[in-house]
Amino acid sequence: MVSAIVLAAGMSTRLGEPKQLLSIGKRTIIEEVINNLLATEVEEVIVVLGYQASQVKKLIAGQEVEICYNKDYKLGQSTSLKEGLSSINDDCRAILCMLGDQPLVKKETINQLINEFEAGTELIVAPEYKGRRGNPVIFSADLKSEMLEISGDQGARELIYKYYNQIKLVEVEDQGVIFDIDTKEDYLKLLNIIN
């Protein structure tokens, strides 16, 4: 089983408003991220909420996802990752970490990463676009205990450095893997891309 953890608990401090709730077309950013995941070979989607959780929850309540709340979201991304990890299915063999502000990642790209993980023996599979490593990243469930020990405002980046010799980088034709929304300029750029 491949389980996806969507990290969507952040406070969007640089943007000044919850980026998960920003509109892109007929949907919000978080709805687009979830819809893309649900259209892939991922078998379980866990969405970790924190800041403005009740508003986001209303938007995604009808989706086939498990929602969990990170009461410690102000302490950084690692707390959301741990919250998501505590909810994954015991049969999970791969953990796909998805950022809640990456609506442009194509479902084909996600499936490509899953297929590369299943075909290989590497502990980690990550996309690369024009030489830049991006997200989402797939981690072997064998790394779960180490992922639960991460602290601070980072995801599992330190494991990427630690296991650099056991990473498969997959070159993709999808700029969405390196595009996330941190500022108003990013959001305006996103609107230009989709229109």
Secondary structure, DSSP 8 states (H G I E B T S, - for coil): -EEEEEEE----TTTTS-GGG-EETTEEHHHHHHHHHHTSS--EEEEEE-TTHHHHHHHHTTSS-EEEE-TTGGG-HHHHHHHHHTTS-TT--EEEEEETT-TT--HHHHHHHHHHHHHS--SEEEEEETTEE-S-EEEEGGGHHHHTT--SS--SHHHHHHTGGGEEEEE-S-GGGG----SHHHHHHHHHHH-
